[in-house]
Amino acid sequence: MNHVIVQHLLTAFRSGFIFCVQILCVLPGSAFANSEELAPSEPVSSEWQVALDGSGHFTSIQEAIDQAASGDTIVIKAGAYAEDVTVHSKEGLSIIGEGMDLVVLTGKRRVGTLHIGKWPYGATNVTIRDLSVTQHGGLGVGIFNGSGVRLTRIRVNGMVFSQQVQNVFLEDCVIGDSETTGVAFADSTGTVSGSLIYHNDHGVVIGGNSDVILKQNVITRSLYEAVLMTDQSKARIIQNTLAQNGGGAAFHDQAQADVQGNIISQSAVGFLFFPGSHTTLAFNALSGNQGDYVMTGTPPTPAPDRAGKTDVQFAPGFVSPENGDFRLQSDSSMIQVGAFPYLGALPPVSSNP
């Protein structure tokens, strides 16, 4: 074929192809449409209901979790659920019970009734609230290898244990009757606030390289210390009530703590220090302890030099400590101390009848 004719044919083909593409790019629904005109669809979150009587989508909490996608919500109706529950490889999942005293997870075979995260898989930004967990094999809730786990208004019979977890939040929880520890942190970061932690061997144990905030909690009736710190752990212990425990707070190894605005009352020892620990104490109230500041050793020795300069030694004026009511009376000396409107976890009762 003549070379000139071939060139004309190629030119015509290219022009036609470009023209066709231009037409396709402006046609609605075209695969070649301008990408700026295609808005990505938003993921649709689903809500799943769990009910033992079959009125929901599932009768099993675990089946609902397995079915749910990240970002979904699972609502659990009242009942006692005898199953082992695990949440892992989920992000943004919410599990909401009908009420702390209405929904109970009792466990079945495994150590630990509720697991959040599972080696080597974690769970991210998972929220669980308004239900109860009964320990199985000594462990109530185990949190492993995740981040952003939030437990709100959870009642746990047994231990809550977190290992290699970032940003654990325990809010307004009731945790007790563990044969070992109420709340334990191992190489984790987190916050425990507004919670009641009672009748455990230790109230809260912070170990490894953990970094934890304890704020406005009542920790009572621990066989040993309300708060025990070990290893290289760090903590801010702010405005808690530590009452009627074997010990108040103990700082072992190279633990570091900022301790302010707490009430430590009716314990064998208020603060127990290991020589290598580092603490900053301010505006703490100590009352009714056998020893307020003690250094470990054989035998232990008083350590008044470790006291905070602004610590006070006044009776707190609880409403009814013998009945576990650690609110402050309206005329308590714990009100308006330093920058704190009140010391300890609970505000004073109103002076009005």
Backbone hydrogen bonds, N-H to C=O, Kabsch-Sander energy under -0.5 kcal/mol:
donor,donor_aa,acceptor,acceptor_aa,energy
6,V,2,N,-2.0
7,Q,3,H,-1.9
8,H,4,V,-1.9
9,L,5,I,-2.2
10,L,6,V,-2.3
11,T,7,Q,-2.3
12,A,8,H,-2.3
13,F,9,L,-2.3
14,R,10,L,-2.4
15,S,11,T,-2.1
16,G,12,A,-2.2
17,F,13,F,-2.4
18,I,14,R,-2.4
19,F,15,S,-2.2
20,C,16,G,-2.3
21,V,17,F,-2.4
22,Q,18,I,-2.3
23,I,19,F,-2.1
24,L,20,C,-2.6
25,C,21,V,-2.3
26,V,22,Q,-0.8
26,V,23,I,-0.9
27,L,23,I,-0.7
27,L,24,L,-0.7
30,S,27,L,-1.9
33,A,30,S,-1.7
34,N,25,C,-0.8
37,E,34,N,-1.8
38,L,35,S,-1.3
39,A,37,E,-0.8
45,S,43,P,-0.6
48,W,73,T,-2.9
50,V,75,V,-2.8
51,A,58,F,-2.6
54,G,51,A,-1.6
57,H,49,Q,-1.5
58,F,49,Q,-1.9
64,A,60,S,-1.5
65,I,61,I,-2.3
66,D,62,Q,-2.6
67,Q,63,E,-1.9
68,A,64,A,-2.1
71,G,91,E,-1.0
72,D,69,A,-2.0
73,T,46,S,-2.5
74,I,94,S,-3.1
75,V,48,W,-3.1
75,V,73,T,-0.5
76,I,74,I,-0.5
76,I,96,I,-2.9
77,K,50,V,-3.1
77,K,75,V,-0.6
79,G,102,L,-2.5
81,Y,79,G,-0.6
81,Y,104,V,-3.3
82,A,80,A,-0.8
83,E,81,Y,-1.7
85,V,113,T,-2.6
87,V,115,H,-2.5
88,H,86,T,-0.5
89,S,122,G,-3.6
92,G,124,T,-2.2
94,S,72,D,-2.2
95,I,127,T,-3.0
96,I,74,I,-3.1
96,I,94,S,-0.5
97,G,95,I,-0.5
97,G,129,R,-2.8
98,E,76,I,-1.2
99,G,130,D,-1.2
102,L,99,G,-1.3
103,V,99,G,-2.1
104,V,79,G,-2.4
104,V,102,L,-0.5
105,L,132,S,-2.7
106,T,81,Y,-2.2
106,T,104,V,-0.6
107,G,81,Y,-0.7
107,G,83,E,-0.9
112,G,110,R,-0.7
112,G,136,H,-2.8
113,T,139,L,-1.2
114,L,140,G,-2.1
115,H,85,V,-2.9
116,I,142,G,-2.9
117,G,87,V,-3.9
117,G,115,H,-0.5
118,K,121,Y,-4.0
121,Y,118,K,-2.9
124,T,90,K,-2.5
125,N,147,S,-2.3
127,T,93,L,-2.4
128,I,150,R,-2.6
129,R,95,I,-2.1
130,D,152,T,-1.6
131,L,153,R,-0.9
132,S,103,V,-2.7
133,V,155,R,-3.0
134,T,105,L,-3.1
135,Q,157,N,-2.2
136,H,139,L,-2.0
139,L,136,H,-1.0
140,G,159,M,-1.7
141,V,159,M,-2.1
142,G,114,L,-2.7
143,I,161,F,-3.2
144,F,116,I,-3.0
144,F,142,G,-0.5
145,N,163,Q,-2.0
147,S,123,A,-2.1
148,G,166,Q,-2.1
149,V,167,N,-0.5
150,R,126,V,-2.8
150,R,148,G,-0.5
151,L,169,F,-3.3
152,T,128,I,-2.2
152,T,150,R,-0.5
153,R,171,E,-2.4
155,R,131,L,-1.9
156,V,154,I,-0.6
156,V,174,V,-3.0
157,N,133,V,-2.9
158,G,156,V,-0.9
158,G,176,G,-1.9
159,M,138,G,-0.9
160,V,182,G,-2.5
161,F,141,V,-2.8
161,F,159,M,-0.5
162,S,184,A,-2.3
163,Q,143,I,-2.5
164,Q,186,A,-2.3
166,Q,146,G,-2.1
168,V,189,T,-2.0
169,F,149,V,-2.9
170,L,191,T,-2.7
171,E,151,L,-2.8
171,E,169,F,-0.5
172,D,193,S,-2.1
174,V,154,I,-2.2
175,I,196,L,-2.8
176,G,156,V,-2.2
177,D,198,Y,-1.3
177,D,199,H,-0.5
182,G,202,H,-2.2
183,V,203,G,-2.1
184,A,160,V,-2.7
185,F,205,V,-2.6
186,A,162,S,-2.4
187,D,207,G,-1.4
189,T,165,V,-2.2
190,G,211,D,-1.5
191,T,168,V,-2.9
192,V,213,I,-2.7
193,S,170,L,-2.7
194,G,215,K,-1.6
196,L,173,C,-2.5
197,I,195,S,-0.5
197,I,218,V,-2.8
198,Y,175,I,-2.0
199,H,220,T,-1.5
201,D,180,T,-0.8
202,H,180,T,-1.9
203,G,225,E,-1.9
204,V,226,A,-2.4
205,V,183,V,-2.5
206,I,228,L,-2.7
207,G,185,F,-2.6
210,S,207,G,-1.3
211,D,188,S,-2.0
212,V,234,K,-2.1
213,I,190,G,-2.2
214,L,236,R,-2.9
215,K,192,V,-2.6
215,K,213,I,-0.5
216,Q,238,I,-1.8
218,V,195,S,-2.4
219,I,217,N,-0.6
219,I,241,T,-2.7
220,T,197,I,-2.1
220,T,218,V,-0.5
221,R,243,A,-1.0
221,R,244,Q,-0.7
223,L,200,N,-2.5
224,Y,201,D,-3.1
226,A,247,G,-1.9
226,A,248,G,-0.9
227,V,248,G,-1.9
228,L,204,V,-2.7
229,M,250,A,-2.6
230,T,206,I,-2.4
232,Q,208,G,-1.0
233,S,230,T,-1.7
234,K,210,S,-2.6
235,A,256,Q,-1.6
236,R,212,V,-2.0
237,I,235,A,-0.5
237,I,258,D,-2.9
238,I,214,L,-2.9
238,I,236,R,-0.7
239,Q,260,Q,-2.4
241,T,217,N,-2.7
242,L,240,N,-0.6
242,L,263,I,-3.2
243,A,219,I,-1.6
243,A,241,T,-0.7
244,Q,265,S,-2.0
246,G,222,S,-1.7
246,G,224,Y,-1.3
247,G,224,Y,-1.8
248,G,269,V,-2.8
249,A,270,G,-2.2
250,A,227,V,-2.6
251,F,272,L,-2.9
252,H,229,M,-2.7
252,H,250,A,-0.6
254,Q,231,D,-1.4
255,A,252,H,-2.2
256,Q,233,S,-2.4
257,A,278,H,-2.2
258,D,235,A,-2.1
259,V,257,A,-0.6
259,V,280,T,-3.4
260,Q,237,I,-2.0
260,Q,258,D,-0.6
261,G,282,A,-1.7
263,I,240,N,-2.6
264,I,285,A,-3.0
265,S,242,L,-2.4
265,S,263,I,-0.5
266,Q,287,S,-1.9
268,A,245,N,-0.7
268,A,246,G,-0.8
269,V,246,G,-0.5
270,G,291,G,-3.0
271,F,292,D,-2.8
272,L,249,A,-2.4
273,F,294,V,-2.8
274,F,251,F,-2.4
277,S,274,F,-2.1
278,H,255,A,-2.8
280,T,257,A,-2.3
282,A,259,V,-2.0
285,A,262,N,-3.1
286,L,284,N,-0.5
286,L,312,V,-2.4
287,S,264,I,-2.1
290,Q,267,S,-1.8
291,G,268,A,-0.8
294,V,271,F,-2.7
295,M,301,T,-3.5
296,T,273,F,-3.0
301,T,295,M,-2.0
303,A,293,Y,-2.9
306,R,303,A,-1.9
307,A,304,P,-1.5
311,D,308,G,-1.5
312,V,284,N,-3.1
319,V,327,R,-2.4
320,S,325,D,-2.2
323,N,320,S,-1.6
324,G,321,P,-1.6
325,D,320,S,-2.5
326,F,324,G,-0.9
328,L,347,P,-0.6
329,Q,317,G,-2.9
332,S,329,Q,-2.1
334,M,316,P,-0.5
335,I,332,S,-1.1
336,Q,341,P,-2.4
337,V,340,F,-1.5
338,G,336,Q,-0.5
340,F,337,V,-2.2
343,L,334,M,-1.9
344,G,261,G,-2.7
349,V,328,L,-2.8
